[in-house]
């Protein structure tokens, strides 16, 4: 079998994904294996976050909805995604899901579980995948690449499916919603300077926060130009170019310990280490 197309895909996909985010909009150097790993993590954030937001917004009374009798219901899609996430993410390494008797129930039974149960279990499966991706060694094989593409294609395909259902129900899918308007406040440079430093999100990916002309700017180790962070509160900031927010965290003594990146309905913590 010729694996060349798969290899090309693993090179092209990260560049495409990174171009759409705060932390990688204009790479200035060749991508490392850590950069490529994070591109897949970022893709999971995008579609995993959109899926959770979609299921959250659909009323429980419509979880039995299907456009035609031969199609899957919304509840069926939710339970299918949970099982598929565990099955696919187990292939990334040695992390294994503990399967229970409930997992082996017929899909038609699980599809009728309450909305809260289905959404909570979907979130748990995505958290499992977060851990599996974090523990995954740098991308080294075509097999791993195929498994990653399979997992993330599955998320994207089912989000597309769910978005069509929402349109048919006269609902707006999460990806089509406009960002909430935000208003910047003034903070003195003395307050902003407390947040200056380097924050590590994951292996090989750090954020550099600097003070320039009485404003905070953030850039990443994978080469994007600095983006201004506008203060919304004393600790909450936002970017204007993309729908992303940053919350700085402090310990009991007031020392800054890290930041939380809010994007795609997901929250990721980066610890301050410089």
Secondary structure, 3 states (H helix, E strand, C coil): CCCHHHHHHHHHHHHHHHCCECCECCCCCCCCHHHHHHHHHHHHHHHHHHHHHHHHHCCHHHCCCCCCCCCCCHHHHHHHHHHHHHHHHHHHCCCCCCCCCHHHCCHHHHCCCCHHHHHHHHHHHHHHHHHHHHHCCCCCCHHHHHHHHHHHHHHHHHHHHHHHHHHHCCCCCHHHCCCCCCCCCCCCHHHHHHHCEEEEEECCEEEEEEEECCEEEEEECCCCCCEEEEECCCCEEECCCCCCEEEEEECCCCCEEEEEEEECCEEEEEEECC
